[in-house]
Amino acid sequence: MAINFEDQTTLFNFVVTEGNGVKGMIDSGLSSVPQPFVQPLSERIPTQKALTCEATQPIDLSKLDGPQHKEVAKQIVEAAETLGFFQVVNHGVSVELLELLKSSAHEFFAQAPEEKAMYLKEVSPSKLVKYGTSFVPDKEKAIEWKDYVSMLYTNDSEALQHWPQPCREMALEFLKSSMEMVKNVVNILMENVGVTLEEEKMNGLMGTKMVNMNYYPTCPSPELTIGVGRHSDMGMLTVLLQDGIGGLYVKLDNGEWAEIPPVHGALVINIGDTLQILSNGKYKSAEHRVRTTNIGSRVSVPIFTAPNPSEKIGPLPEVVKRDGVARYKEILFQDYMNNFFGQPHDGKKSLDFARAE
């Protein structure tokens, strides 16, 4: 029996509640974008005349700890202070693994709807795994054109036991082989503001680790939809693998948007809100969004690193001493997280929660 996608309740139940996702809707033969996915004009992403971000020349991390260490560290710091986004190569993750990772993401989303829907938040057999569509679809003016699976890391054995079978090994290997790079980048950024993080503090600030797989199905009218709305990430650093299709946009200082084009073998790193808060605003969490496309289904695989929920975050004392003022208040990260996930994407508005009165 054909689904009546004209009825908004039927559509929401089919896509979100029952877990068929945007992919299930497209697979049913849909040829136009249903109204609940049509974005307001102000949120749509013009595909013509899109700027390409100048900061796309990847930074070669193999030069760290060598004669060019200072030069490479300076490139990382400058990117963190301005755009909040940069690409890296020779990052310690094999290109073969990155290719297998993309394939395993496609394999997960190619499964029958019921195989994915078993991981819906309300029924998932594990608190570590969550599958869904959009960000907070029940609160959004328009639903984002994205299905995702989210895998929280506790330890290797639980990941191999509970993460979805088609992608667990690749996702875990991606996470483990990225962490040395992530810590190196954080140390460089901390060193630049005169801070040395003890191992215990570093572990507290990076204690939450999550691998997501995002799936953006082919869209019949990309100009009407968005894959992900304007937002910044809440954590320390995000490491992102894009596929070759592209569609990631970052907001520039002048208010314009520029695309971060895919570079084969490179990873994208962006600064999260936590690092902006810790650095008292010196480092900028990057406002970004994702467009949809009609040329093929796109996957991306981010690793999110963030503090433990019980960690207090606020501007580091050494930085406040230098600046003479604390621009953010100290807050429990759990409270910041609750605020972040409690409302639809709206640029960097989530940071207001932490601003000093």
C-alpha positions, -999 to 999 in steps of 0.1 A, spaced: 0 0 0 14 34 -10 21 58 19 3 91 18 32 116 23 8 145 19 -5 138 54 21 153 77 14 129 107 16 99 84 49 112 70 64 119 104 54 85 117 69 67 87 102 86 86 109 94 122 88 74 146 89 41 127 125 46 117 122 43 79 142 75 76 146 99 47 161 69 28 130 48 33 109 77 20 131 81 -11 132 43 -16 94 42 -17 95 61 -50 90 97 -38 98 121 -66 93 155 -49 102 170 -15 73 168 10 63 200 28 78 192 62 113 191 46 110 224 27 132 249 45 123 286 50 140 308 23 164 322 49 178 287 56 182 274 20 217 270 5 222 285 -29 242 260 -49 251 284 -77 282 307 -72 292 289 -40 325 302 -26 352 277 -21 370 281 12 406 293 9 417 274 39 414 241 20 452 236 16 456 206 40 481 209 68 507 182 67 508 167 103 539 145 95 560 177 98 551 180 135 580 172 159 605 179 130 623 210 118 590 226 106 571 219 138 567 256 147 554 265 112 528 237 112 517 245 148 513 282 137 490 270 108 469 251 132 466 280 156 458 305 129 430 283 116 416 278 151 416 315 157 399 325 125 378 299 106 376 272 132 381 246 104 411 231 87 420 200 68 449 176 76 469 150 58 494 124 71 472 123 101 480 87 112 447 71 98 453 50 67 436 60 35 426 23 31 407 25 64 390 57 53 377 40 21 365 10 41 348 33 66 328 50 38 318 16 24 307 4 59 285 35 63 268 28 30 264 -9 41 247 1 74 222 24 57 216 -1 29 201 -25 54 163 -32 56 145 -4 76 138 -28 105 175 -36 109 182 1 115 150 9 134 160 -15 161 185 12 172 158 40 176 164 57 209 132 43 225 140 7 217 177 4 211 192 -26 229 222 -5 240 225 30 254 256 33 233 238 32 199 211 56 186 197 57 151 174 85 138 166 113 113 174 150 115 184 166 148 153 173 170 126 166 143 97 171 167 108 207 174 121 218 140 103 242 116 115 219 88 131 184 91 167 180 80 174 157 51 196 133 70 196 98 86 223 90 111 236 63 135 255 75 166 279 52 185 291 62 219 325 48 230 331 34 265 357 7 258 367 -16 229 349 -47 241 316 -29 246 319 -12 211 326 -45 195 296 -60 214 270 -33 209 278 -11 179 261 -22 147 277 -52 130 282 -37 95 303 -8 108 316 -15 143 351 -26 135 358 2 110 343 29 133 363 17 163 395 15 143 388 51 130 383 64 165 414 47 180 437 57 151 426 93 153 430 100 190 468 106 190 463 133 164 434 149 183 455 151 215 484 165 195 462 193 181 447 201 215 482 203 231 494 227 204 463 249 209 468 248 247 505 255 245 497 286 224 477 301 253 503 291 279 484 261 293 498 226 299 470 201 304 478 173 329 467 139 316 438 137 341 425 171 330 429 161 293 410 129 299 382 148 316 379 173 287 380 145 261 362 118 281 332 116 258 340 101 224 314 93 198 315 82 162 285 91 140 277 80 105 256 104 85 236 95 54 222 122 31 200 105 5 198 118 -31 173 147 -30 150 155 -59 151 193 -51 183 201 -32 175 238 -34 145 233 -10 162 213 17 192 212 40 212 181 52 222 198 85 212 233 96 235 261 108 252 250 140 285 247 159 296 215 176 294 214 214 326 196 222 364 201 220 373 190 185 355 172 157 373 150 132 353 145 100 357 122 70 338 134 40 332 114 8 339 128 -26 305 144 -32 310 174 -9 284 198 6 300 210 39 298 248 43 315 270 69 305 306 78 331 332 72 337 364 93 319 385 67 288 364 70 292 346 37 293 308 34 321 288 17 324 252 9 351 230 24 358 208 -7 366 171 -2 403 163 -5 410 126 -10 428 111 20 423 142 41 403 147 73 385 179 84 390 192 119 368 218 135 368 236 168 339 230 191 322 253 216 341 238 246 374 249 231 360 284 225 349 286 261 382 272 276 402 297 254 379 326 265 370 331 229 405 330 214 396 299 194 364 300 173 339 271 172 330 270 135 294 276 124 287 252 96 259 235 77 255 208 50 236 210 17 219 181 -1 225 170 -36 207 152 -65 239 135 -79 241 107 -53 237 97 -17 264 112 5 280 98 37 302 115 63 317 101 94 325 125 123 343 117 156 331 140 183 353 145 213 338 163 243 341 165 281 327 140 305 292 151 315 304 156 351 332 180 340 330 217 348 340 239 318 349 276 318 377 298 307 411 285 318 426 306 347 458 313 328 438 327 298 415 348 321 446 362 338 460 372 304 427 387 291 417 404 323 381 392 319 362 359 318 338 360 288 321 328 298 309 314 331 319 280 346 292 254 339 286 217 342 291 201 308 259 180 314 239 212 316 255 226 284 247 193 266 211 193 278 207 228 264 224 219 231 202 189 224 171 205 237 165 229 208 168 229 170 200 240 152 202 278 153 238 289 144 260 295 175 231 303 198 239 274 221 270 294 232 248 320 248 241 295 275 277 298 287 282 336 283 291 356 314 263 378 326 
